[in-house]
């Protein structure tokens, strides 16, 4: 018992040292609305009162980044960590948005039962995607998931469900709870989205560091060897798929609360491609790269549309090509791969600036 407290304190200090960078980023994001207000000359009291201004606009833009970060983390869990290429991942996101919106608008449900039903449906759709895992893999699995997602995309646009989904116009008129209103309580929504993004990242990190996560990584690297060692890889892939579905549905739920219209475009293949781009730009299988890729994708899309208009798509494509050419493993992946070489290079450059030791050699 006497050694429990020191060992626990050592573990906390080690965790803080290992996560200094992410903690600093979270702290800066928490202070971002107030920093923007100070730069813009807006009183902090107006920020706390959710008054219009540059700070409130930046909060809205970053809320979209946080939602996309959760979506990207859910995709990195099955693609980057487990090695399952899915072309239907947008269906998980869209089910979260549409189902929660329909239950709140059409049936008058509150948040708690809606989230409970959403969790059950997220597990069911993960089972639906995973039922083919023992029979198909690789590109074949990607095509099967694409087929299932496209069926869902067609169903939500059908005339028979226009009263619930809004068909090709989209789901409109969902009134979020007053305490999470993106208009009246934007700052609270900002911190809720930031907190959920951080919790999802920690959950994914804990999963990857667990024995189950290690088997998922082994499955990605060499599934036959994992099978030879006695692991039934199907159950590990199923676990990753269920967690990924839950997280993507959570992102869709936040998207429904924030956006005034839930567009059927979020169920299309292009939205899955967005998740794929975020993971590839940030660094596949790194987890920390997914939020970075989400921030880059959303911020570049917004500012390029603002600056270049109709030419923004072409310029954005050139940026993606440059990132693939010069950062083939993504931003975080390339950094982890080459940081030792970069550190040794900086050490050699700094060698002439170091004072000589007593024996005449540079320290």
Long-range contacts (C-beta under 8 A, 24 or more apart in sequence): 22-201, 22-288, 26-194, 26-198, 29-62, 29-194, 30-191, 30-194, 32-58, 32-62, 33-58, 33-59, 33-187, 33-190, 47-187, 48-187, 50-183, 50-184, 50-185, 50-186, 50-187, 56-186, 56-187, 59-186, 59-187, 59-189, 59-190, 60-182, 60-186, 60-258, 61-298, 61-299, 61-302, 62-190, 62-193, 62-194, 63-182, 63-186, 63-189, 63-190, 63-193, 63-258, 64-258, 64-298, 65-291, 65-294, 65-295, 65-298, 65-299, 66-193, 66-194, 66-196, 66-197, 66-254, 67-193, 67-251, 67-254, 67-255, 67-258, 68-251, 68-274, 68-278, 68-294, 68-297, 68-298, 69-197, 69-200, 69-201, 69-290, 69-291, 69-294, 69-295, 70-196, 70-197, 70-200, 70-247, 70-248, 70-250, 70-251, 70-254, 71-247, 71-248, 71-251, 71-252, 71-275, 71-278, 71-294, 72-275, 72-278, 72-279, 72-282, 72-290, 72-291, 72-293, 72-294, 73-200, 73-201, 73-204, 73-247, 73-287, 73-290, 73-291, 74-200, 74-243, 74-244, 74-245, 74-246, 74-247, 74-248, 74-251, 74-275, 75-244, 75-248, 75-272, 75-275, 75-276, 75-278, 75-279, 75-290, 76-204, 76-279, 76-284, 76-285, 76-286, 76-287, 76-289, 76-290, 77-204, 77-207, 77-240, 77-243, 77-244, 77-247, 78-237, 78-240, 78-241, 78-244, 79-276, 79-279, 79-284, 80-279, 80-284, 80-285, 80-286, 80-287, 80-290, 81-208, 81-213, 81-216, 81-217, 81-220, 81-240, 81-285, 81-287, 82-216, 82-217, 82-219, 82-220, 82-236, 82-237, 82-240, 82-241, 83-219, 83-220, 83-221, 83-223, 84-133, 84-141, 84-237, 84-240, 84-241, 85-138, 85-139, 85-141, 85-142, 86-129, 86-141, 86-142, 86-145, 86-272, 87-142, 87-143, 87-145, 87-146, 87-149, 87-269, 87-272, 88-129, 88-145, 88-146, 88-147, 88-148, 88-149, 88-150, 88-272, 89-145, 89-149, 89-244, 89-248, 89-272, 89-275, 90-149, 90-266, 90-267, 90-268, 90-269, 90-271, 90-272, 90-275, 91-125, 91-148, 91-149, 91-152, 91-153, 91-267, 92-122, 92-125, 92-126, 92-244, 92-245, 92-248, 92-249, 92-252, 93-248, 93-249, 93-251, 93-252, 93-255, 93-266, 93-267, 93-271, 94-152, 94-153, 94-156, 94-252, 94-264, 94-266, 94-267, 94-271, 95-121, 95-122, 95-125, 95-152, 95-249, 95-252, 96-122, 96-248, 96-249, 96-250, 96-251, 96-252, 96-253, 96-255, 96-256, 97-171, 97-252, 97-253, 97-255, 97-256, 97-262, 97-266, 98-156, 98-165, 98-171, 98-252, 98-256, 98-262, 98-267, 99-249, 100-252, 100-253, 100-256, 101-171, 101-174, 101-256, 101-262, 102-164, 102-165, 102-171, 104-174, 104-175, 104-176, 105-171, 105-173, 105-174, 105-175, 106-163, 106-164, 110-177, 111-177, 114-253, 115-253, 118-249, 118-250, 118-253, 119-246, 119-249, 121-249, 122-242, 122-245, 122-246, 122-248, 122-249, 123-242, 123-245, 123-246, 125-245, 126-238, 126-241, 126-242, 126-244, 126-245, 126-246, 127-238, 127-242, 129-241, 129-245, 130-234, 130-237, 130-238, 130-241, 130-242, 133-234, 133-237, 133-238, 133-241, 134-234, 137-223, 146-269, 149-267, 149-269, 149-272, 150-269, 152-267, 153-264, 153-267, 153-268, 156-264, 156-267, 157-264, 165-264, 166-262, 167-264, 168-264, 169-261, 170-261, 170-262, 170-263, 170-264, 171-256, 171-261, 171-262, 172-260, 172-261, 172-262, 174-256, 174-257, 174-262, 176-257, 180-257, 182-257, 182-258, 189-257, 189-258, 193-254, 193-258, 196-250, 196-254, 197-291, 200-247, 200-250, 201-287, 201-288, 201-291, 203-243, 203-247, 204-243, 204-247, 204-287, 205-287, 207-240, 207-243, 208-287, 212-236, 212-239, 216-240, 217-285, 220-285, 277-320, 279-330, 280-324, 280-330, 281-320, 281-323, 281-327, 281-330, 281-331, 282-330, 282-331, 282-332, 283-329, 283-330, 283-331, 283-332, 283-333, 283-334, 283-335, 283-336, 284-329, 284-330, 284-333, 285-333, 286-330, 286-332, 286-333, 286-336, 288-332, 289-330, 289-331, 289-332, 289-333, 292-331, 292-332, 293-330, 293-331, 296-331
